[in-house]
């Protein structure tokens, strides 16, 4: 036999893949345990100790016990026949107190019926008595309803009477005003006649006011008229000022997403005021037109190109002229 320096593997052992090797699968399974392979599923299997603990728990807690038969209580059974049932969380003593309270209330009710004479009455007699009580209650309700209606009618008549009194007062007031007006007119005519009858001065033509001794003083009827006329003028001025202020502060509301490519369109009072003004827009020969008019054939000169800037005095004159023109226009609009 030839001696080998390096020993070779023993070939006498059966291979795992050999079909005649019956222990091949077990050997392969045992060989896999030597490596730390990734588990096939995420669920971790229970250990043997945990399985034994679960079996012990089931034997203790899942054991079925026979339910004991409840003992019957004769007192509760008799009370149940009478319609009284013990509550779930009600003690025996509490239940007995409730039974006694119910019994005493029934006895008192029966005693009241005996006193009123309804204890031995039949059902028809009781129904007749109930009908009488219902009719009485119905009559009382109708009486209350009639009283309320009478009160409403009285209030309506009172309101109508007050309105008639107010109308009469208004009529009297109007008549007094008419009488005052007629008195004022008569006084004015009398003053005019008096003025016409006065002699004239030869030098001046008319006698001065300071020299008139027979001048008639203001009467009581003339003073309220002048005050009323003054108040009327003040109200008219205030109304006109408010109207002009409304025109100045008026603006058109434009919704989100809409475009405004045209002049505003006014309605109502503003339309009557602005339409004639809009029609005349651009028709006036303004001072700015002559100043800002572009002359044909002359090249535009920019400030950057010229070394000298326009005179500041001329510029200030143009601004003052424009402001003066605008001030006059606003004064005309307020009148």
C-alpha positions as CSV (number, residue, x, y, z in Angstrom):
1,X,0.0,0.0,0.0
2,X,1.3,3.4,-1.0
3,X,1.8,5.8,1.9
4,X,0.3,9.2,1.5
5,X,1.8,12.2,3.1
6,X,-1.7,14.0,3.2
7,X,-4.5,11.8,4.5
8,X,-7.5,11.6,2.2
9,X,-11.2,11.6,3.2
10,X,-12.8,8.4,4.3
11,X,-15.1,7.3,1.4
12,X,-16.8,4.5,3.3
13,X,-19.5,6.8,4.8
14,X,-22.8,7.1,3.1
15,X,-23.5,10.5,1.5
16,X,-26.6,12.5,2.5
17,X,-28.0,12.5,-1.0
18,X,-27.6,8.8,-1.4
19,X,-31.1,7.3,-1.9
20,X,-30.3,4.3,0.2
21,X,-29.3,6.6,3.2
22,X,-32.5,6.5,5.4
23,X,-31.1,9.0,7.9
24,X,-30.2,11.6,5.3
25,X,-33.1,14.0,6.0
26,X,-32.5,13.9,9.7
27,X,-28.8,14.6,9.2
28,X,-29.6,17.5,6.9
29,X,-32.1,19.0,9.4
30,X,-29.5,18.7,12.2
31,X,-26.9,20.3,10.0
32,X,-29.2,23.3,9.4
33,X,-29.3,24.0,13.2
34,X,-25.6,24.9,13.2
35,X,-26.3,28.1,11.2
36,X,-28.3,31.2,12.4
37,X,-30.7,31.4,9.5
38,X,-33.5,34.0,9.1
39,X,-36.9,32.6,10.4
40,X,-39.4,31.6,7.8
41,X,-42.2,33.8,9.4
42,X,-42.5,36.8,11.7
43,X,-44.5,34.9,14.3
44,X,-42.3,33.6,17.0
45,X,-43.4,30.1,18.2
46,X,-44.2,29.5,21.8
47,X,-41.6,27.7,23.9
48,X,-42.4,24.4,25.6
49,X,-42.6,26.1,29.0
50,X,-45.1,28.6,27.7
51,X,-47.3,25.9,26.3
52,X,-47.3,24.0,29.6
53,X,-48.2,27.2,31.5
54,X,-51.2,27.8,29.1
55,X,-52.4,24.2,29.6
56,X,-52.2,24.7,33.4
57,X,-54.2,27.9,33.2
58,X,-57.0,26.3,31.1
59,X,-57.4,23.5,33.6
60,X,-57.9,26.0,36.4
61,X,-59.9,28.9,34.9
62,X,-62.0,27.1,32.3
63,X,-63.4,24.7,34.7
64,X,-67.2,24.7,34.5
65,X,-69.0,24.9,37.8
66,X,-72.6,23.9,38.5
67,X,-74.8,26.9,39.4
68,X,-76.6,26.7,42.7
69,X,-80.3,26.8,42.7
70,X,-81.7,30.0,44.2
71,X,-83.6,29.6,47.4
72,X,-87.3,30.7,47.1
73,X,-88.5,33.5,49.3
74,X,-92.2,33.2,50.2
75,X,-92.5,36.9,51.1
76,X,-91.1,38.0,47.7
77,X,-93.5,35.6,45.9
78,X,-96.5,37.0,47.7
79,X,-95.4,40.6,47.0
80,X,-94.9,39.7,43.4
81,X,-98.5,38.5,43.2
82,X,-99.6,41.9,44.5
83,X,-97.5,43.6,41.8
84,X,-94.5,44.6,43.9
85,X,-91.1,43.4,42.7
86,X,-87.8,43.7,44.6
87,X,-85.2,45.8,42.8
88,X,-81.9,44.4,41.7
89,X,-79.8,46.6,44.0
90,X,-82.5,46.9,46.7
91,X,-82.0,45.5,50.1
92,X,-84.6,43.4,51.9
93,X,-85.2,46.1,54.5
94,X,-85.6,48.8,51.8
95,X,-88.1,46.6,50.0
96,X,-90.2,46.1,53.1
97,X,-90.2,49.9,53.8
98,X,-91.4,50.5,50.2
99,X,-94.2,47.9,50.6
100,X,-95.4,49.5,53.9
101,X,-95.4,53.0,52.3
102,X,-97.4,51.7,49.3
103,X,-99.9,50.0,51.6
104,X,-100.4,53.1,53.8
105,X,-100.9,55.3,50.8
106,X,-103.6,52.9,49.4
107,X,-105.3,52.9,52.8
108,X,-105.3,56.7,52.9
109,X,-106.7,57.0,49.4
110,X,-109.5,54.5,50.2
111,X,-110.3,56.5,53.3
112,X,-110.6,59.7,51.2
113,X,-113.0,57.9,48.9
114,X,-115.1,56.7,51.8
115,X,-115.3,60.3,53.1
116,X,-116.4,61.6,49.7
117,X,-118.9,58.8,49.3
118,X,-117.3,57.4,46.1
119,X,-116.0,54.2,47.7
120,X,-119.1,52.2,47.1
121,X,-120.2,53.8,43.8
122,X,-120.4,51.9,40.6
123,X,-118.4,52.7,37.5
124,X,-121.3,54.5,35.8
125,X,-121.8,56.8,38.8
126,X,-118.1,57.6,38.9
127,X,-118.1,58.4,35.2
128,X,-121.1,60.7,35.7
129,X,-119.3,62.6,38.5
130,X,-116.2,62.9,36.3
131,X,-118.3,64.3,33.5
132,X,-119.7,67.0,35.8
133,X,-116.2,68.0,36.9
134,X,-115.0,68.1,33.2
135,X,-117.9,70.3,32.2
136,X,-117.2,72.6,35.1
137,X,-113.5,72.8,34.1
138,X,-114.5,73.4,30.5
139,X,-116.8,76.3,31.5
140,X,-114.0,77.9,33.5
141,X,-111.6,77.7,30.5
142,X,-114.2,79.3,28.3
143,X,-114.8,82.1,30.8
144,X,-111.0,82.8,30.9
145,X,-110.9,82.8,27.1
146,X,-113.8,85.3,27.0
147,X,-112.1,87.6,29.6
148,X,-108.9,87.6,27.5
149,X,-110.9,88.5,24.3
150,X,-112.7,91.3,26.2
151,X,-109.3,92.7,27.3
152,X,-108.0,92.6,23.7
153,X,-111.2,94.3,22.4
154,X,-110.9,97.0,25.2
155,X,-107.2,97.6,24.3
156,X,-108.1,97.9,20.6
157,X,-110.9,100.4,21.4
158,X,-108.5,102.4,23.6
159,X,-105.9,102.4,20.8
160,X,-108.5,103.6,18.3
161,X,-109.6,106.3,20.7
162,X,-106.0,107.5,21.1
163,X,-105.5,107.6,17.4
164,X,-108.7,109.7,16.9
165,X,-107.5,112.1,19.6
166,X,-104.1,112.3,17.9
167,X,-105.8,113.0,14.6
168,X,-107.9,115.7,16.2
169,X,-104.8,117.3,17.7
170,X,-103.1,117.2,14.3
171,X,-106.1,118.8,12.7
172,X,-106.2,121.6,15.3
173,X,-102.5,122.1,14.9
174,X,-102.9,122.4,11.1
175,X,-105.7,124.9,11.6
176,X,-103.6,127.0,13.9
177,X,-100.8,127.0,11.4
178,X,-103.1,128.0,8.7
179,X,-104.5,130.9,10.9
180,X,-101.0,132.0,11.6
181,X,-100.1,132.0,7.9
182,X,-103.1,134.0,7.1
183,X,-102.2,136.5,9.9
184,X,-98.7,136.7,8.6
185,X,-99.9,137.4,5.0
186,X,-102.4,140.1,6.3
187,X,-99.5,141.7,8.4
188,X,-97.3,141.7,5.3
189,X,-100.0,143.3,3.2
190,X,-100.6,145.9,5.9
191,X,-96.8,146.6,6.0
192,X,-96.7,147.1,2.3
193,X,-99.6,149.5,2.3
194,X,-98.0,151.4,5.1
195,X,-94.7,151.6,3.2
196,X,-96.6,152.9,0.1
197,X,-98.3,155.6,2.1
198,X,-95.1,157.0,3.7
199,X,-93.8,160.4,2.2
200,X,-90.6,160.4,0.2
201,X,-87.5,162.5,0.9
202,X,-86.7,165.0,-1.8
203,X,-82.9,164.8,-1.4
204,X,-82.4,161.1,-1.0
205,X,-85.6,159.9,-2.6
206,X,-86.5,157.6,0.3
207,X,-86.6,158.2,4.1
208,X,-83.8,156.2,5.8
209,X,-84.7,153.3,8.0
210,X,-83.1,155.0,11.1
211,X,-85.4,158.1,10.6
212,X,-88.6,156.1,10.6
213,X,-90.3,156.6,14.0
214,X,-93.6,155.1,12.9
215,X,-91.9,151.8,11.8
216,X,-94.0,148.9,12.8
217,X,-92.0,146.5,15.1
218,X,-91.9,142.7,14.5
219,X,-95.1,141.1,15.7
220,X,-95.4,137.7,17.4
221,X,-96.9,136.2,14.3
222,X,-93.9,137.3,12.1
223,X,-91.1,136.0,14.4
224,X,-92.0,132.3,14.2
225,X,-92.4,132.5,10.5
226,X,-88.9,133.9,10.1
227,X,-87.5,131.3,12.4
228,X,-89.2,128.6,10.4
229,X,-87.9,130.0,7.2
230,X,-84.4,130.1,8.6
231,X,-84.6,126.5,9.7
232,X,-85.9,125.5,6.3
233,X,-82.9,127.2,4.6
234,X,-80.4,125.5,7.0
235,X,-82.0,122.1,6.3
236,X,-81.8,122.7,2.6
237,X,-78.1,123.6,2.9
238,X,-77.4,120.5,5.0
239,X,-79.2,118.3,2.6
240,X,-77.2,119.7,-0.4
241,X,-73.9,119.2,1.5
242,X,-74.8,115.6,2.4
243,X,-75.7,115.0,-1.2
244,X,-72.4,116.4,-2.5
245,X,-70.5,114.4,0.2
246,X,-72.3,111.2,-1.0
247,X,-71.3,112.0,-4.6
248,X,-67.6,112.5,-3.6
249,X,-67.5,109.3,-1.5
250,X,-69.4,107.1,-3.9
251,X,-67.6,104.2,-5.5
252,X,-68.3,101.2,-7.6
253,X,-68.0,97.8,-6.0
254,X,-66.1,95.3,-8.2
255,X,-66.3,91.7,-7.3
256,X,-63.3,89.4,-7.0
257,X,-62.1,88.2,-10.5
258,X,-63.9,90.8,-12.5
259,X,-62.2,93.4,-14.7
260,X,-63.0,97.1,-14.8
261,X,-62.3,98.3,-18.3
262,X,-65.0,101.0,-18.5
263,X,-66.1,104.1,-16.4
264,X,-68.3,103.3,-13.4
265,X,-72.1,103.0,-14.1
266,X,-74.2,104.8,-11.5
267,X,-77.9,104.2,-10.7
268,X,-80.7,106.2,-9.1
269,X,-79.9,109.7,-7.9
270,X,-76.2,109.4,-8.9
271,X,-77.1,108.4,-12.4
272,X,-79.2,111.6,-12.9
273,X,-76.3,113.7,-11.6
274,X,-73.3,112.0,-13.3
275,X,-74.7,111.1,-16.7
276,X,-74.8,114.8,-17.9
277,X,-71.3,115.3,-16.4
278,X,-69.9,112.2,-18.1
279,X,-71.4,113.3,-21.5
280,X,-69.5,116.6,-21.2
281,X,-66.2,115.0,-20.1
282,X,-63.3,116.4,-22.1
283,X,-65.2,119.2,-23.6
284,X,-63.8,122.1,-21.5
285,X,-60.7,124.0,-22.7
286,X,-58.6,123.5,-19.6
287,X,-55.3,125.3,-18.9
288,X,-53.6,121.9,-18.7
289,X,-54.5,121.1,-22.3
290,X,-52.5,124.1,-23.5
291,X,-49.6,123.3,-21.2
292,X,-49.5,119.6,-21.9
293,X,-50.2,119.9,-25.7
294,X,-47.6,118.2,-27.8
295,X,-46.3,120.3,-30.7
296,X,-45.9,118.5,-34.0
297,X,-42.5,118.4,-35.6
298,X,-40.6,119.1,-32.3
299,X,-38.5,116.3,-30.9
300,X,-39.1,115.4,-27.3
301,X,-36.3,116.6,-25.1
302,X,-35.5,114.6,-22.0
303,X,-33.9,115.9,-18.8
304,X,-31.0,113.5,-19.1
305,X,-30.1,114.9,-22.5
306,X,-30.2,118.6,-21.4
307,X,-27.6,120.0,-19.0
308,X,-30.1,122.6,-17.7
309,X,-33.3,121.7,-16.0
310,X,-36.6,123.7,-16.3
311,X,-37.0,126.7,-14.1
312,X,-38.5,125.8,-10.7
313,X,-40.5,129.0,-10.6
314,X,-42.3,128.2,-13.9
315,X,-43.1,124.7,-12.6
316,X,-44.6,126.2,-9.3
317,X,-46.7,128.6,-11.4
318,X,-48.3,125.7,-13.3
319,X,-49.1,123.9,-10.1
320,X,-50.7,126.9,-8.5
321,X,-52.8,127.6,-11.6
322,X,-54.0,124.0,-11.6
323,X,-54.9,124.1,-7.8
324,X,-56.7,127.4,-8.3
325,X,-58.8,126.0,-11.1
326,X,-59.7,122.9,-9.1
327,X,-60.7,125.1,-6.1
328,X,-63.0,127.1,-8.3
329,X,-64.6,124.0,-9.7
330,X,-65.3,122.5,-6.2
331,X,-66.8,125.9,-5.1
332,X,-69.2,125.8,-8.1
333,X,-70.2,122.2,-7.4
334,X,-71.0,123.0,-3.8
335,X,-73.4,125.8,-4.8
